[in-house]
Amino acid sequence: MGGTTTAESVEHRRPWPVPPPDGYTVDDLFALPDLPPHTELIDGSPITVSPQRNLHADVIGLLVGGLRRSVPKKYGVGREMTVVLDRRNGPEPEVSVVFADAVRGPDRTSYRAQDVVPAIEVVSPDAESRDRTAKPYEYGTAGLPRFRRAERDGTDRRPLVHVDELDPLTRSYVHMGMHRDRIKVDKPCTIDIDLAAIDEL
């Protein structure tokens, strides 16, 4: 026999919203009530995330701290902020390096695509395909000059960071290398982060 439905369970069940015929827009993303935290918009579809794992949070913290120590004052570092790529795409990379003017103001809820250099995704098990395929495609199409992807390297706690640069003719990314114990790059500025420091967290 199937389970019984109580009045209490029906009362607490939220109905799924019916999307518009052409999908949602970024304006909808900021206006829809009761969306879970960190909801993203990809091709007009809202994407919710699973509860964050401890290692995921540690990698984000490591990258944010390292970037804030590395980047000059013309840049700022944002954490888990929506990037408006176009009217149907508002992903939320875990980390963004942006022009400093873009992070000023306590009420800001998003960044413009042209302010982000680069977007950094920290891959989680429920988002591997989006972080490796869908999001890089959307970031490249929008013209973000750089994309970084950090993911777990086997069973090691240390992240493996992929460095991609945009080919402006094809609007797709070219893989420039992988970094394990330390990431040291010179674009958009000199960045040097000890990835092995995660062992101390």
Legacy VTK file of the C-alpha trace (Angstrom):
# vtk DataFile Version 3.0
C-alpha trace
ASCII
DATASET POLYDATA
POINTS 201 float
0.000 0.000 0.000
1.140 3.527 -0.681
1.764 6.032 2.042
-1.020 8.262 3.246
-1.046 12.002 2.603
-1.864 14.099 5.628
-3.307 17.594 5.600
-0.115 18.786 7.259
2.145 17.348 4.535
-0.005 18.908 1.797
0.085 22.264 3.555
3.905 22.266 3.658
4.369 21.027 0.094
5.337 23.822 -2.295
3.895 23.647 -5.811
6.430 23.805 -8.642
6.124 27.143 -10.449
5.033 26.896 -14.067
7.715 28.525 -16.230
6.779 31.024 -18.941
6.674 29.634 -22.517
10.139 31.045 -23.335
11.666 30.238 -19.949
12.642 32.571 -17.152
14.789 35.683 -17.480
17.411 37.104 -15.152
14.851 39.677 -14.019
12.622 36.780 -12.949
15.536 35.226 -11.062
15.754 38.279 -8.831
11.987 38.669 -8.477
10.645 35.137 -7.915
9.725 34.589 -4.254
11.037 31.763 -2.085
13.823 30.581 -4.388
16.465 28.544 -2.544
19.759 30.343 -1.895
22.284 30.260 -4.753
19.718 29.472 -7.449
21.242 29.972 -10.909
19.611 30.587 -14.275
20.969 28.528 -17.189
19.227 28.819 -20.575
16.111 30.148 -18.900
15.876 27.323 -16.367
16.392 27.842 -12.621
19.013 25.481 -11.201
19.150 24.824 -7.474
22.179 23.448 -5.678
22.654 20.638 -3.194
23.877 21.360 0.345
27.495 22.456 0.275
30.152 19.973 1.372
32.957 20.902 3.725
35.733 20.429 1.135
33.853 22.562 -1.378
33.668 25.402 1.146
37.368 24.984 2.028
38.430 25.242 -1.629
36.333 28.378 -2.114
37.853 29.925 1.014
41.380 29.027 -0.097
40.900 30.599 -3.530
39.169 33.722 -2.229
41.871 34.310 0.391
44.698 33.681 -2.068
43.197 35.953 -4.697
42.560 38.793 -2.265
46.227 38.663 -1.261
47.354 38.574 -4.907
45.258 40.945 -6.988
46.100 44.668 -7.217
43.614 47.346 -6.186
42.130 47.675 -9.670
40.449 44.294 -9.075
38.150 42.880 -6.443
37.210 39.330 -5.524
33.591 38.239 -5.263
32.189 35.067 -3.778
29.006 33.336 -4.960
27.513 36.273 -6.850
25.294 36.036 -9.919
26.956 37.041 -13.184
24.446 38.379 -15.718
25.565 36.979 -19.090
22.363 37.753 -21.008
18.639 37.867 -20.306
18.379 34.038 -20.001
21.635 33.237 -18.208
22.648 34.206 -14.691
25.112 31.619 -13.359
26.691 32.001 -9.943
30.382 31.069 -10.042
31.878 30.281 -6.657
34.561 32.942 -7.154
34.887 35.910 -9.505
37.748 38.317 -10.077
36.142 41.574 -11.173
37.067 45.183 -11.768
37.054 46.976 -8.425
34.142 49.266 -9.273
31.943 46.186 -9.729
32.232 45.103 -6.084
31.517 48.477 -4.514
28.187 49.047 -2.834
26.583 47.004 -0.049
23.371 46.296 -1.983
24.856 44.805 -5.144
23.307 41.447 -6.067
25.066 40.674 -9.372
27.984 41.447 -11.663
27.946 42.306 -15.354
29.697 39.875 -17.683
32.114 42.559 -18.899
33.372 43.107 -15.333
34.429 39.488 -14.693
38.040 38.389 -15.428
37.825 35.387 -14.701
34.929 33.325 -13.398
35.979 30.362 -11.249
33.800 27.308 -10.763
34.504 24.860 -7.942
33.067 21.573 -9.168
30.640 19.699 -6.940
29.317 16.166 -7.617
25.838 17.391 -8.566
27.142 19.978 -11.058
30.003 18.272 -12.899
28.422 18.492 -16.358
27.287 22.103 -15.911
30.663 23.245 -14.566
32.683 21.448 -17.244
30.477 22.012 -20.283
27.379 24.217 -20.025
28.823 27.082 -18.006
32.115 27.418 -19.927
30.067 27.573 -23.128
27.871 30.357 -21.745
30.838 32.260 -20.261
32.711 32.046 -23.568
29.697 33.139 -25.609
29.348 36.156 -23.305
33.023 37.021 -23.851
34.526 36.420 -20.399
38.259 36.429 -21.193
39.227 33.710 -18.713
37.685 30.714 -17.020
39.092 28.630 -14.168
37.759 25.305 -12.913
38.810 23.784 -9.598
37.950 20.179 -8.912
38.953 17.394 -6.600
41.993 15.464 -7.817
41.089 11.854 -7.032
40.897 11.341 -3.273
43.305 14.194 -2.515
41.976 17.256 -0.675
44.106 19.534 -2.830
42.204 21.023 -5.753
43.280 20.589 -9.354
42.838 23.946 -11.096
42.302 24.121 -14.864
43.277 27.396 -16.561
41.413 28.367 -19.746
41.783 31.463 -21.937
39.188 32.698 -24.431
39.804 32.504 -28.166
38.056 35.737 -29.249
37.376 34.435 -32.763
35.535 31.258 -31.760
34.285 32.516 -28.374
35.427 29.218 -26.882
38.109 28.484 -24.299
41.564 27.092 -24.938
42.970 24.936 -22.140
46.291 26.444 -21.043
47.267 24.077 -18.247
46.545 22.381 -14.924
47.880 23.326 -11.499
48.032 20.996 -8.510
50.220 22.135 -5.592
50.398 25.801 -6.587
48.671 27.985 -9.144
50.870 30.714 -10.576
49.574 32.697 -13.553
50.102 36.196 -14.947
46.619 36.946 -16.329
44.694 39.082 -15.604
47.507 39.902 -13.166
50.172 37.996 -11.256
48.404 35.418 -9.089
50.237 32.960 -6.850
48.224 30.654 -4.570
49.572 27.752 -2.537
46.963 25.054 -3.154
48.726 22.709 -0.714
47.709 25.080 2.086
44.304 23.389 2.074
45.966 20.570 4.043
46.130 22.969 6.997
42.419 23.804 6.981
LINES 1 202
201 0 1 2 3 4 5 6 7 8 9 10 11 12 13 14 15 16 17 18 19 20 21 22 23 24 25 26 27 28 29 30 31 32 33 34 35 36 37 38 39 40 41 42 43 44 45 46 47 48 49 50 51 52 53 54 55 56 57 58 59 60 61 62 63 64 65 66 67 68 69 70 71 72 73 74 75 76 77 78 79 80 81 82 83 84 85 86 87 88 89 90 91 92 93 94 95 96 97 98 99 100 101 102 103 104 105 106 107 108 109 110 111 112 113 114 115 116 117 118 119 120 121 122 123 124 125 126 127 128 129 130 131 132 133 134 135 136 137 138 139 140 141 142 143 144 145 146 147 148 149 150 151 152 153 154 155 156 157 158 159 160 161 162 163 164 165 166 167 168 169 170 171 172 173 174 175 176 177 178 179 180 181 182 183 184 185 186 187 188 189 190 191 192 193 194 195 196 197 198 199 200
